[in-house]
Amino acid sequence: MDTIEILETLAGPDGGVFSRRAALTAGADAAGIERLRHSGDIVAVRRGWYRLGGADALVVAAVKGGAVLACVSALRYHPGVWIPPDRSKTHLRRARHRRKPAHQDCDAGHPMSSPVRAVDSLPDALRCAANCLAADEFVAVLDSTLRLDHDRYSVADLREIFDGASQHITRLLDFLDPVAGSGTESLVRFRLQYARIRVRSQQSIPGIGRVDLLVGDRLIIECDSTEYHSGAQRLEDNRRDRVATRGDYRVMRIDYSEVIGAWPRILADILDIVRTGRHRGPVRIVESDDFDAGADMPSAT
């Protein structure tokens, strides 16, 4: 692998920006780096840092200002990690000798090594995010690392990452759920648990299939989004809901936008069902195709 290939592999996940220190560690040749700089294939951003053509403007701006992307902003560069709602803030981190009183850098609550990557690694981003995110969002982010397609974490991995963190943070690790299906589901589950409502994730119900959340015996909560619950999926959802209703289940579908923007109203609806005991009671096993819908339909006259 020649120098430019090493640099492209190194900088690709970090928005096309890399440090000379990281490049040399990765096996790049110092003379080769200089040749690429003189030829214009790479461009200096600041001393010891370079960018490839087409580099991410946000990453370039951060490095040019003496920082790297950290915390929630860094999470966006790790595919598969759930991202909390955008708050239009860029999260940055600098080496401690570069910090000034005016800087509002993210921190992990304890000293971190000086950045050598333009975008913090996932463990470093998670350590910082623990101090920036609300508890429910933090749990949802960590849940998503348990279902990554590549480099999937385990709960034990996360406990190691947060070894030595405050009790407030380590206590939240007890709420993680490796079977959680989405960030929205994680938010709802944690919020219900916080409200002292017992809830189970990804339960398999005969005739219906796997449901996102089950409260009590028969309150099914499905966490939807426009992206994944439209078209053919919407029709399948409707079929499952009909089967669930025939089995005496109660189905409540909640959209991501409602979880983010109207949670008090949603929680009030759930509490109304739980406090009146309507989440409890017998249910029936109903096969989804155990009857002919037209068999008993009267003919038109």
C-alpha positions in Angstrom: 0.0 0.0 0.0 1.5 3.3 -1.1 1.4 6.6 0.9 -1.7 8.0 -0.7 -3.6 4.8 -0.1 -2.6 4.8 3.6 -3.8 8.4 3.9 -7.1 7.7 2.2 -7.7 4.7 4.4 -6.7 6.7 7.5 -8.6 9.9 6.7 -11.7 8.4 5.1 -13.7 7.8 8.3 -12.6 11.2 9.7 -14.0 13.4 6.9 -10.8 13.4 4.9 -8.6 15.1 7.5 -5.6 13.5 9.2 -2.6 14.3 11.4 1.0 13.7 10.4 1.5 11.8 13.7 -1.4 9.4 12.9 -0.2 9.0 9.3 3.3 8.0 10.4 1.9 5.6 13.0 -0.2 4.0 10.2 2.9 3.4 8.1 2.9 6.4 5.8 6.3 7.6 4.6 7.4 11.1 5.8 9.0 11.9 2.5 5.9 10.6 0.7 3.7 13.0 2.7 5.9 15.9 1.7 5.8 14.9 -2.0 2.0 14.7 -1.8 1.8 18.2 -0.2 4.0 19.7 -2.8 2.0 18.1 -5.6 -1.3 19.4 -4.1 -2.8 16.0 -3.5 -3.0 16.9 0.2 -3.3 20.4 1.7 -2.1 21.6 5.0 -4.9 22.7 7.3 -2.6 23.7 10.2 0.8 22.6 11.4 0.9 18.8 11.4 -2.6 18.4 10.0 -3.7 17.9 6.4 -6.8 17.3 4.3 -7.5 15.3 1.2 -9.5 16.6 -1.8 -13.2 16.9 -1.0 -12.7 16.8 2.7 -15.6 17.5 5.0 -15.9 21.3 5.6 -17.0 20.9 9.2 -14.0 18.7 10.1 -11.6 21.1 8.2 -13.0 24.1 10.1 -12.6 22.3 13.5 -9.0 21.3 12.9 -8.2 24.7 11.4 -9.4 26.2 14.7 -7.1 24.0 16.7 -9.7 21.4 17.7 -11.2 18.1 16.6 -14.8 17.0 16.4 -15.9 15.3 19.6 -18.9 14.1 21.6 -22.2 14.1 19.7 -20.7 15.7 16.6 -18.2 12.9 16.4 -20.9 10.2 16.7 -22.2 11.3 13.3 -19.1 9.9 11.7 -19.6 6.4 13.2 -22.2 4.6 11.0 -24.9 2.8 12.9 -24.8 4.9 16.1 -28.1 6.6 16.9 -27.8 10.4 16.9 -29.9 12.5 19.2 -32.0 15.4 17.8 -29.9 18.1 16.3 -29.3 21.1 18.6 -27.2 23.0 16.0 -24.1 22.9 18.2 -20.7 21.7 17.1 -19.0 19.7 19.8 -15.2 20.2 19.9 -12.2 19.1 21.9 -8.7 20.5 22.1 -5.4 19.5 23.6 -5.3 21.1 27.1 -2.4 23.3 26.2 -4.5 24.8 23.4 -7.6 25.6 25.5 -8.5 29.1 26.4 -11.1 30.4 28.9 -13.4 31.3 26.0 -13.4 27.8 24.7 -16.4 25.5 25.6 -14.8 22.2 24.8 -16.5 18.9 25.6 -14.9 16.8 28.3 -15.1 13.3 29.6 -15.0 14.5 33.2 -11.3 13.6 33.4 -8.2 14.4 31.4 -8.1 12.8 27.9 -5.1 12.3 25.7 -4.3 15.0 23.1 -6.3 14.4 19.9 -4.5 12.7 17.0 -7.6 12.1 14.9 -9.7 14.8 13.3 -12.8 13.0 14.6 -12.7 11.4 18.0 -12.8 7.6 18.2 -16.2 6.1 19.3 -15.0 5.3 22.8 -13.8 8.9 23.3 -16.9 10.3 21.7 -19.1 8.2 24.1 -17.1 9.4 27.1 -17.7 13.0 26.2 -21.4 12.4 25.3 -22.0 11.0 28.7 -21.6 14.6 30.1 -23.6 16.3 27.3 -26.6 14.2 26.8 -29.8 13.7 28.8 -30.0 10.2 30.4 -32.5 8.8 28.0 -30.5 10.0 24.9 -27.3 8.6 26.4 -28.9 5.2 26.9 -30.3 5.3 23.4 -26.9 6.0 22.0 -25.3 3.2 24.0 -28.1 0.8 23.0 -27.2 1.5 19.3 -23.6 0.5 19.8 -24.9 -2.9 20.9 -26.4 -3.5 17.5 -23.7 -2.1 15.2 -23.1 -4.1 12.0 -19.3 -3.8 12.4 -17.3 -3.5 15.6 -20.4 -4.2 17.7 -19.9 -3.5 21.4 -21.0 -5.6 24.3 -22.3 -4.3 27.6 -19.0 -5.5 29.1 -17.1 -3.4 26.5 -19.1 -0.3 27.5 -18.4 -1.0 31.2 -14.7 -1.0 30.4 -15.0 2.2 28.5 -16.7 3.9 31.4 -14.5 2.3 34.1 -13.9 5.1 36.6 -16.8 7.3 35.5 -19.1 8.9 37.9 -21.8 6.7 39.6 -24.5 8.7 37.8 -23.0 7.5 34.5 -22.2 3.9 35.5 -25.7 3.5 36.9 -27.2 4.1 33.5 -25.4 1.1 32.1 -27.8 -1.0 34.1 -30.6 0.2 31.8 -29.0 -0.9 28.5 -30.9 -3.4 26.4 -29.0 -5.4 23.7 -32.2 -6.4 21.9 -33.5 -2.8 21.5 -34.5 -2.3 17.9 -34.1 1.5 17.5 -33.2 4.8 19.2 -36.9 5.7 19.4 -37.6 2.4 21.1 -34.8 3.0 23.6 -36.1 6.4 24.5 -39.6 5.2 25.1 -38.4 2.1 27.1 -36.1 4.2 29.4 -38.7 6.9 30.0 -41.3 4.3 30.9 -38.8 2.6 33.3 -38.1 6.0 34.8 -41.8 6.4 35.4 -41.7 3.0 37.2 -43.6 1.2 34.5 -42.4 -2.3 33.8 -41.8 -2.8 30.1 -40.3 -5.6 28.0 -38.5 -5.1 24.7 -38.8 -7.1 21.5 -41.3 -9.6 22.7 -42.4 -12.4 20.3 -46.2 -13.0 20.3 -47.7 -16.0 18.5 -49.6 -14.9 15.4 -48.3 -11.4 15.6 -44.5 -11.7 15.6 -42.0 -9.5 17.4 -43.3 -6.2 18.9 -41.2 -3.3 20.1 -42.4 -3.0 23.6 -44.9 -4.9 25.8 -46.4 -3.3 29.0 -48.1 -5.8 31.3 -50.0 -8.6 29.5 -51.4 -6.8 26.5 -50.4 -3.2 25.9 -48.3 -3.3 22.8 -46.3 -0.2 22.0 -44.8 0.1 18.5 -42.2 2.9 17.8 -42.6 4.0 14.2 -40.9 6.4 11.8 -41.9 7.7 8.4 -38.7 6.2 7.0 -39.3 2.6 8.0 -43.1 2.5 8.4 -44.6 3.4 5.0 -45.7 1.6 1.9 -45.6 -2.2 2.2 -44.4 -2.0 5.8 -47.4 0.1 6.7 -49.7 -2.5 5.3 -47.9 -5.2 7.2 -48.2 -3.1 10.4 -52.0 -2.7 9.8 -52.3 -6.5 9.4 -50.4 -7.2 12.6 -52.6 -4.6 14.5 -55.7 -6.3 13.3 -54.4 -9.7 14.5 -53.4 -8.1 17.9 -56.8 -6.6 18.3 -58.5 -9.9 17.7 -56.3 -11.4 20.3 -57.5 -8.7 22.8 -54.2 -6.8 22.8 -54.2 -3.0 22.9 -51.9 -1.4 20.3 -50.4 2.0 20.6 -48.2 3.3 17.8 -45.9 6.2 18.6 -44.0 8.2 16.0 -40.4 9.5 16.5 -41.7 13.1 16.2 -44.1 12.5 19.0 -41.5 11.0 21.3 -39.3 14.0 20.7 -41.9 16.7 20.7 -45.0 15.5 22.6 -43.8 13.0 25.2 -45.8 14.3 28.2 -49.0 13.7 26.2 -47.9 10.2 25.2 -46.9 9.3 28.7 -50.3 10.6 30.0 -52.0 8.2 27.6 -50.0 5.3 28.7 -50.4 6.1 32.4 -54.2 6.3 31.8 -54.2 2.7 30.6 -51.8 1.4 33.3 -53.5 3.1 36.2 -56.8 1.7 35.3 -55.4 -1.8 34.8 -56.2 -2.1 31.1 -52.7 -3.3 30.3 -53.5 -6.5 32.3 -55.8 -9.3 31.5 -56.1 -12.5 29.4 -55.2 -12.6 25.7 -55.9 -15.0 23.0 -53.5 -16.6 20.5 -54.9 -15.8 17.0 -53.3 -17.0 13.8 -53.1 -14.2 11.3 -54.6 -16.4 8.5 -56.9 -18.6 10.5 -60.2 -17.5 8.8 -61.5 -16.6 5.4 -62.5 -13.0 5.5 -65.2 -13.5 2.8 -66.7 -16.7 4.1 -69.4 -15.1 6.2 -69.8 -11.8 4.3 -73.4 -11.4 3.0 -73.8 -10.9 -0.7 -75.0 -7.5 -1.9 -78.7 -7.2 -2.7 
